[in-house]
Amino acid sequence: MEHILQYATEILLLLFLIITFLQSGIDKVFDWKGNLSWLKGHFEGTPLGSLVPILLGIVLLSEVVAGILCAIGIYQLLMLDSKSMALYGAIMSCVSLLMLLFGQRMAKDYEGAKTIAVYFIPAILLVFILQQ
C-alpha cells in the first residue's frame, strides 16, 4: 500500500498509457484489414502511401511494446521500488506518439495531429517525473 501512495501519479499515468496502447494494438490485431484499408485511403497521395502495411506493423509493434513495458513498470514500482521499466515504457510511448504525429502531419490531418498532442502531454510528463 505504501508504494501505491508513493507512486500514485506514476501508476495512474502508466495505467493511462497501458489502456491507450494495448487497446490500440489489440484493435489493430483484431481488425488488421479494416485498419489497413482506412490507412491506405488516409495516406493516399502522400510519400507514405505505398508503405502503409509495413508502417502499420511498426506502429502496432511499438504500441504493444510500450503498453507491455508500462505494465512491467507498474509491477517494478510496486514490488521492486524500481522505475527503470516504467521509464522505458514512457519513452516508448512518446516514440509511438511521435510516429503517429508524423503520419498525421504527412497526411495533412491537422485535427488528428492535435489529438495526438493531447496524448503526448501525459506521456512526456511521465518521462519527466520518472527521471527525477
C-alpha positions in Angstrom: 0.0 0.0 0.0 2.9 2.3 0.8 4.2 2.1 -2.8 0.8 2.8 -4.3 0.6 6.1 -2.4 4.3 6.9 -3.0 3.9 6.3 -6.8 0.3 7.3 -7.3 1.0 9.8 -10.1 3.3 7.4 -11.9 0.9 4.5 -11.6 -2.1 6.5 -12.9 -0.1 7.8 -15.9 1.2 4.3 -16.6 -2.4 2.9 -16.5 -3.4 5.6 -18.9 -0.7 4.6 -21.3 -1.4 0.9 -20.9 -5.1 1.4 -21.7 -4.2 3.7 -24.7 -1.6 1.5 -26.3 -2.7 -2.0 -25.5 -6.3 -1.2 -26.7 -4.9 0.4 -29.9 -2.6 -2.6 -30.5 -5.4 -5.1 -29.8 -7.7 -3.2 -32.2 -5.0 -3.4 -34.9 -4.5 -7.1 -34.5 -8.2 -8.0 -34.5 -9.2 -5.5 -37.3 -6.0 -5.5 -39.3 -7.8 -5.4 -42.7 -10.1 -2.6 -41.6 -7.3 -0.5 -40.2 -5.1 -1.2 -43.3 -7.9 -0.2 -45.6 -8.7 3.0 -43.8 -5.0 4.0 -43.6 -4.4 3.3 -47.2 -7.0 5.8 -48.1 -5.8 8.2 -45.4 -2.2 8.2 -46.8 -3.1 8.0 -50.5 -1.2 10.6 -52.4 1.5 11.0 -49.6 5.0 9.7 -49.7 3.9 7.1 -47.1 1.1 5.7 -49.2 3.0 2.7 -50.5 4.5 1.9 -47.1 1.2 1.7 -45.1 1.3 -2.1 -44.5 4.9 -2.1 -43.1 4.3 1.2 -41.2 1.1 -0.2 -39.6 3.1 -3.2 -38.4 5.8 -1.0 -37.0 3.2 1.1 -35.2 1.5 -2.0 -33.9 4.7 -3.4 -32.5 5.7 -0.1 -30.9 2.3 0.3 -29.3 2.3 -3.2 -27.9 5.8 -2.9 -26.6 5.0 0.5 -25.0 1.9 -1.0 -23.2 3.8 -4.1 -22.0 6.8 -2.0 -20.7 4.3 0.2 -18.9 2.6 -2.8 -17.3 6.0 -4.2 -16.2 6.8 -0.8 -15.0 3.9 -0.8 -12.6 5.0 -4.2 -11.3 8.5 -2.9 -10.7 7.3 0.2 -9.0 5.1 -1.7 -6.6 7.2 -4.8 -6.0 10.8 -3.7 -6.5 10.7 0.1 -5.9 12.4 0.5 -9.4 11.5 3.0 -12.1 13.6 1.7 -15.0 10.9 -0.3 -16.9 8.3 2.4 -16.3 10.7 5.0 -17.8 11.4 2.7 -20.8 7.6 2.3 -21.2 7.0 6.1 -21.0 9.8 6.8 -23.5 8.5 4.1 -25.9 5.0 5.6 -25.6 6.4 9.0 -26.6 8.2 7.5 -29.5 5.0 5.8 -30.6 3.1 9.0 -30.4 5.7 10.9 -32.3 5.4 8.3 -35.1 1.7 8.8 -35.2 2.1 12.5 -35.1 4.5 12.3 -38.1 2.0 10.3 -40.0 -0.9 12.6 -39.3 1.2 15.6 -40.4 2.2 13.8 -43.6 -1.5 13.1 -44.3 -2.2 16.8 -43.5 -4.7 15.6 -40.9 -4.1 18.5 -38.5 -7.1 17.7 -36.3 -5.8 14.2 -35.8 -2.3 15.6 -35.1 -3.9 17.8 -32.4 -5.4 14.8 -30.8 -2.1 13.0 -30.6 -0.6 16.1 -28.9 -3.2 15.6 -26.1 -1.9 12.1 -25.5 1.8 13.2 -25.7 1.4 15.6 -22.8 0.8 13.0 -20.1 3.4 10.7 -21.7 6.2 13.3 -21.7 5.1 14.4 -18.2 5.6 10.8 -17.0 9.1 10.7 -18.6 9.9 13.9 -16.7 8.6 12.5 -13.4 10.4 9.2 -13.7 13.7 10.9 -14.4 13.5 12.8 -11.0 
